[in-house]
């Protein structure tokens, strides 16, 4: 017999887990499907929370190393213990994801670990880690699968030498030279962390400005602040190829408007050119759910899709890809 629910939520990020908890509090029988082994989605696991933990730690390190003496606080030789810094980040993540798991248990939400396939507005198939399939019968489905890093053609991500923001949170030793492709918020956060910890950092941006969604005056000021941290910017530049070497990666870059190419050698390359909705492989097309050419799901004022009973929130719908929006 298939389990039967009032609501099946797909994705346990800041949109999905809050929806599941609130629905349960309002008396619904709720299941939440999550492919990760922990709850909290990108934000808690590999996004906002670990990046802010590293930003905070790296800021304290830079302050102790370079600025405390200016106000008369002498601390002697300052050493970086990267292993402990990463352990602290992991501890922060564990506390918060564990907190969500506690709330799921408290509110009697069925947490299903695996990948979901939407068969219809009343049926979701879950495939577990060992390939075991389970069918969930439901009155409503909520798509809250979030987003993933947008890949750059020609650059094969291995999360070691060529990394996304996920790999940039777990680099085992401080790279001598980190190249960040993309001048958006995510890339610049990681640029700031590793520059403070001792990396030479170069940001390669296709446009002639950083953080394009932000006010231009703020963006200019922000760039000056980052340059004071020692970050170098190559604006109006596009990366056309990448070749892995024994020691790192050699990038080929050229002016966005055309011109001679140049080689840039890096120990680690971070690809941070944006994010895209994670809607592929959910079976939404077969279920009749409309999506635009970028994979976003159009919804009405109640977040309902064109298929009655299937709803969508967060990064899979249009608007800022931010946890608090979800």
N, C-alpha and C positions, 0 to 999 in steps of 0.2 A: 504494500500500500504506500502511495506517495504521501509525504507529509503535506498538510494543508495550512495555509497562512492567510492572514488579512493583507500582509505586505511583505514582499521580498525586496530587500535593498541590495544592490550590487555595488560593492565598494565600501570600505570602512574608513574613508578619510574624513576630514572635518565636515563635509556635507553629509556623507552616508551614515557615519556613526551617530551624529546628532539627530538625524531624521529617525534612525532606528530606535534610539532611546526615547525620543519624544512620542513617537507612535506607540511604543510599548506603554509609556506612562498614560497615554490616552485610552488604553484598554485594548489595543490591537495585539494579535498574535504575530510576532515579527521574526523573520530570519534575515541574517545579513551574510552575504557571500563575499569572501575576501581571499585573494590568491596568495597574499603574503602570510607568513606564519604569525605575524603580529598585527594588531589593529592600529589605526591612526593614519593610514595612507601615506602619500608622499610627504606631507607636511611634518608629521611626527617622526617618520623613519629616516627619510633621506632628503628632507627639504628644510623648511623654516627652522625647525627646532635644532637639529644638529649643526646647521650653518650658523645659527645665532650663538650656540654654545662655543663654536670655534672662534667666531668673531669676538666674543667676550674674552675668551682665554688669550687670544693673540693680542688683543688690545692691552690686557694687563701685562703681558710679556713685554710688549713694546714700551709701555709706560715705565715699567721697572728698569728696563735696559737703557732707555734714552731720556726719560723726562723726570723721574723722581728726584734726581740730583739737582735739577733746576729749582726745586722748591725746598731744598735742604734735607732731603731724605736720601741717605746713602745706604745701599744694600749690598755693596761688594759685588763680586762677580755674579752675573746672572746667566744661568744655563737653561737651555730648553730641554725639557723631558717630553718629547713628542708622544711617546708611548702612553704616558700618564695623561697627557692632554686628550688623546683619543679615548682613553678609558673613561675619563670624566664625561666626555661627549656621549659615549655609549650608555653611561649610567643615567644621564639626564633623559635620553630617549627611552630607556627601559622603564624608568619611573612613570613616564607619561603614557606609554603604550599599555603598561600594566594597569594604570588607572582606568583606561577605557575598557579593558577586559573586565575589571571589577564592576564597572557600571553595566556592562552587558549581562553579567551574572546576576547582579542585583535586580535588573529589570526583566529577567527571564527571556532574554533574546537568544535565539538559536544561532550560534556562530558557526558557519559552514566554511571550512578552509578548502579552497579549490577555485577553478575557473568556471564562469557562468556562461550559459548559452540560452538566450531568450528565445523560447519556442513560440510564445504568444503572450498576450497580456495576462494569461492565467497559468502559465507553465514555464518554469525555469529549470534547466538541466545543469547540475553541478558535477564537474569532473574533479575528483580528489587527486592527491599526490600520486597514488599508485594506479591511477586510471579508473578507479571505481566510480561509476556514475550513479547519481541520485536525482530523482525528479521531485521538484517542489511545486505543489499546486498553490495558487494564490489568487487573491482578489485584485491585487495591484502590484506593479513592478516599478521600482525607482532606480534609474540608471545614475550612479554616482561614482563612475570609474575614473574620474580625474583626467590627468594628462601625462604625457611622457616627453622627454627631450626630443626636439626636432633634429633628425640626423643631417649631416652635411655630405652631399654626394662626393664620393672619392676618398672619404675618411672612414676607415673601418674602426669602430669603437671596440677596444679590448678591456677597458676600465683599468688599464695599467699604464701604458704609454700614451694612448689616446683615450681620454676619459670624458664622461658626461659629469654633471654636477654630483651624481652619486659616487663616482670614483674619486672625484676631487675631495670628497669628505673623508677619504680613507687612504690617502697617499702615505706610504710607509716611511719615507724619509723626505726631508725638505729638498725639492728639486733645485739644482743650480739655476736653471732657466725654465720658467713656466710661461707658455704662450696661451693666452686666452682668446679664442675666436668668438667675438661677439661682445658688444659694449652695453649689454642689458644688465639689469639688477643682479641676476644670479651669477653671471660671469664676474662682475665687479666685486661682489661679496667674496668670492673665492680668491680673486686677485689680491684683495686687501689682506685676507688671512695669510696667504703664503708670502706676500711681500713683507709683512710684519715679522714673519718667522725666518726670514733671511733669503728668500728666493729673489732672483732677478725676474721681474714680471713684465711681459709685453702683451698689450691688448691690441688685437687686430680687429678693426671695425669697418664694415662695408660703407656705412654712412659717414657724413662729415661731422657727426656729433654722437655723444653717448646717450644712454637712456632716452630713446626717441619719444616715448610716451610722456615724458616729464616736461615741465616748463623749461624753456631754453636758458633762462638766466640761472635757474637752479642747476641745470645740467653743466653749464660752464663753470660755476662755482665748485660743483662736485668734482669735476675733472681736475681742477687746480688742487683740491684737497688730496686727491689720489696721486697726483704727480708729486706732491710733497712727501708722500709715503715712498716714493721712488719708482712708481709704476710708469712705464713708457707706453705711449699710445701711437699706433699707426692708423690714422684715420683715412677714410676713402680708399680702403684696401681690401681686396678679396683674396681668399685662399683658394687655389685651384687644384692643388695636389698635396699628398703627404706620403713620405717614404720612411718606413721604420728602419732604424739602424740598430747596431748593438747597444749603443749608448742612449738612444732616444729616438727622435723623429726629425726629419728634415722636411719643412714645409716649402711649397712654392707659392709665392704671393705676387700680386701685381696690382697696379692702380685700378680702382673700380671703373674709371672712365677710359681705361686702356693705357698701355705703355709697357715698358720693359719689366720683366719679372725678376724677382730676387729670391734667394734661398734664406730661410730662417731656421737655424738649428735650435732644437729644444729638447729638454729631458722629458718633459710631460706637456701634452697639448690638451687643453680643456675646450671642448666644443660646447658653446653656450649661445646658440643662435635663436633660442626661443623654445617654446613647448607647443605640442599639438594635442588635440583631444584624443583620449584613449577609447576609441569606439570600434576599432577593427576587431574582428573575431568574436563579437558578441552575438552575432546572428540577427542584428537589428534589421538588415535589409530584407532577410527572409520573413521577419516578423512584420514587415511593412512600415517600419519607422523611417521617416524621411530624415536625410542628412544632407548638408551642403557639400560642396566639392572639397572642403577642408576637413570634413568629418564632424563638424558641429551639428548638434541636434536642435532644430527650431522648436520652441515651446510657446504655449499661451501664457496668460497672466497667472494661471494656477500651476505652471511648470508641467503641464500635460502635453505630450507629443501629439502628432496627428492620429496615433492609435489610442483610442479610449482605454484608460487603465494603465498605460505606460507613461511614466513621468521621467523627467531628467533635471538634474541640478549641477551646479559647480562648474568645473572646467570643461565639461562636455557641451555646455551651452554658451552662447555668445556673452561677452563681457570680460572684465578683468579676471585673469587666472590666479585668484588669490584665495587663501584659506578662509578669510573672514567673509568673502562674498559667498563662498559655498555654504 
